[in-house]
């Protein structure tokens, strides 16, 4: 991941990859259990929406909505965090 590139998240900031990874890890730890489980099953266990839904007792639509909203939330928070670091530097 190159967070120095302008086009990465359509914003400019000068945070190191280590800083971004630390911030992302902190934000992931703050997530409620269900969104955290959805991301873990989907991205780390490589389960698809159907398998993730079955594992969590939810519908595929609910899984996709939770995943979409959680990824968007994390991305926005990470961008804000990195911009704030850039401003304070």
N, C-alpha and C positions, 0 to 999 in steps of 0.2 A: 504494500500500500504506500502510495506516495502522496502524503497530505500537503506537500509543498506545491503541487501542481494546481494551477488556477481552475482547471476544468474538472477536477476530482469531484467536488460537490458544488460546483458553480459559485465558489467563494474563494477569497484570498485569505490565507493565514500562514504563519510561519511556525507551526508546531512540529515537533519531531514525531516520528512514528511511535516512539516509546510513550510520549505524552498522550497521543491519541489512543493508543491501546490501553493505557492506564485509565483514562477517562471513560472509555467504552466499557471496560471491566467494571468500573464503579457504577456506571449507569445500569448495566445488566444486573448487578447485584441488588439494585434498588427496585427492580421490577416485581410486580405481584407474582404469585406462584404460577397461575395459569399461563400468562404470557411467557414467563421464563421457561415453563415446560414445553410450550408450543415451539419456541425457538430451539430449544435443546433437541427435541425429537426431530424437528424438521431439518435443522442445519447440521447437528452433530451426529445424530443417529441415522440421518439420510432417509427418514420416513417421508412418504408423500402425504398429501392432505388426507387421504382416506385412512391410511394407517395411523396417522396422528390423531385423527378424529376418533377412531376406534379405541386407541389407547387411553384417551382422555374422556371418553363418553360424550363427545360433542359431535356436531354435524361438520361436514366438510366446509360448508359456508362459514360457520363460526370460526373454524381454524383459519381459513383464508383471511377473514376479517381481522381476527386477533393478530395474525402474523403481519398483515399489511399495516395495521395501525401501530403495532409495536415497533416495526422497523422504521416507519416514518417518524415516530416519536424519538427513537434512539438517534436517528440521523439528525433531526432538528436540534436535539439537545447537544449532540456532539459538535455540530457546527457552531452553535452558540457558545459552548465551552471553549472551543478552539479560538473563536473570534475574541473572546474575553481575554484569553491568554495572550493573544497577539497584541491586543490593545495595551495590556499591562507591561509588555516587554519593551 
